[in-house]
Amino acid sequence: MRRSTRTQDDETWRVAVIPVRLSGADHRRAHEVCHKAALLWNFLLTETRAYWGEHGSDPSDKELRHRLYEKHPDLRDGLHAHTIQGVLDGMNDAVATYRENRRQGNMDAHAPHRAKNYRPLDFTAGYGWRPTNDGKHIALSFGRNHKRILVRIPNVSDPKTNAPVPVERWGAMRLCWDRNKRQWSLHVSVPTGRPPQGDPSNVAAIDEGVINPMAVAIETDDAYEILVVNGRHARAVKHYRNTRIASLQEKLSRCVKGSKRWRKLDAKRRRIEAKTADALRNADHQATRKVSDFLQEHDAGRIVAGDVRGIEQNTRKNETRRVRNRKDQRRRLSQWSRGRQESLLAHKTGMTIEHINESWSSKTCPACQTRNHPNGRGYHCRNCGFTCNRDAVGAINILIRAKNGSYQPMDTNKTVHVKYLRATPIFQPEERREHGVIPGTGA
C-alpha cells in the first residue's frame, strides 16, 4: 500500500486498522468493485506471463498499462485511476519480490500465478480519498461519474503519545473485507515518531522458539542480561482454535453444503477463527513490544537472530521434517508466527534483523563448551554444573557467535540475569469480559 509523503525526517509510518460500517447499497457496491479489482489483477497476471513467453523479460509498468487500455478498457470503469495504479504496483512488487528471492538462493520461490476472486481497494491521500467539506466524513472515490462512498471520520491516535493524529496528516488507506468477521475495515497509514537508535556496537541476540517466542541476550560491563518472553498463552489459543475447528469440521462433513445447519456451523467456525486471529496478533504485538523496550533500555543498536527461517514450511511434504517430527510438532511448526514476529520487531525498533547459524546453540554449554541434552526448559551442564534456562543458553551462544564468529566460552566473571515476562497479562475472571478474553484460553 502506497503511503503519503506527508512525513518529517524524525517520523515513520504505521497502519491503523479501523472497523467501519457501510450502508446496504455501499456494502454491495464495495463488494462489486473489489471483485472488479480482482479481475484487473487476473488480467495483469495473464499479460505478465504472456510477456515472459514473448520477450523473456519482465514487462514495465507502461507496457502493462498499454495492454490494459488496448485489450480491456472496460476493467477501468468504476475504479479510481490511483486504485488501478495500486493494482499495477502490486503486480510489479510481486514480480520484484520473486526475483529477489531467487537471487538470494531461495529456489522454492514461485512467480505470481494465482488468480484472485477478491482484492482490497487502495485510495491515495488527496485523490483516492479526501475529507468532506463538513469535516465529518471521508469520501472514497471510484472514478469520474461514479458515486463516492462516505465513511465517518474515525479517531486515530499516536500509539506513543496517545495524541490524536489530524486527518490532514493521514496517508494512503485501504478498504478491506474480513470474511471471518463479516465486516469492512479501513487500513489507514498514519505517521508516528521513529524509535530511538542504539549503539551499533551493542549487539542483541535472539533465540526464537515455539513455546517462548523470543529469548534476548545482551552483554553489559558486568553481566549478561537475558529476557525470556513466555508464549504459552498463544499455544493455549492455538489449541483452543484447533480443537474447536476440528469439532466443527467433523460436524460440517455430515451436512449438506449450503443447508441451514451447514451455514450455522460455518458462521460459528468463522467467528472462532476471527477471535483467535485477533488474540494471536495481539500476543505477537505485545511480545515484540516487550523485546523492543528491553533493547531500548540497554541501548542495543544491532539485532542478530538464530536462523530458523523456513523451518515452519512444508512440514508435511518435506520427508526429512516429516520423519524427524511427529504430527503434533509439525502442526506447531506450521502454525508458528515467527515471520510476523520478526517483521513487527523490525518495525518497532527501526533495525534490520540479521540471521546467523544457530546449530547446537541450545545444547552447547556457554561456560565450558560441552554439549548436553537439555531436559525440558532447563539446562544443566554435566561437566561444569552450569545451570540456566534453555532458551537463555541459546541466546547467549548466539550472542557470542555474533560477536566472535564462533562459539567460545563466556566470561564466567559476569553474572547471568534472566528476566521472565508474559507476552500478555493474566486477567482476573471479572476482567476477562471487559478485555475480550477468549473463554478457556486465558488470552
Secondary structure, 3 states (H helix, E strand, C coil): CCCCCCCCCCEEEEEEEEEECCCHHHHHHHHHHHHHHHHHHHHHHHHHHHHHHHHCCCCCHHHHHHHHHHHCHHHHCCCCHHHHHHHHHHHHHHHHHHHHHHHCCCCCCCCCCCCCCCCCEEECECCCEEECCCCCEEEECCCCCCCCEEEECCCCECCCCCCECCHHHCCCEEEEEECCCCEEEEEEEEEEECCCCCEEEEEEEEEECCCCCEEEEEECCCEEEEEEEECHHHHHHHHHHHHHHHHHHHHHCCCCCCCHHHHHHHHHHHHHHHHHHHHHHHHHHHHHHHHHHHHHHCCEEEEEEECCCCCCCCCCCCHHHHHHCCHHHHHHHHCCCHHHHHHHHHHHHCCCEEEECCCCCCCECCCCCCECCCECCEEECCCCCCEEEHHHHHHHHHHHHHHHCCCCCCCCCCEEEEEEEECCCCCCHHHHHHHCCCCCCCC
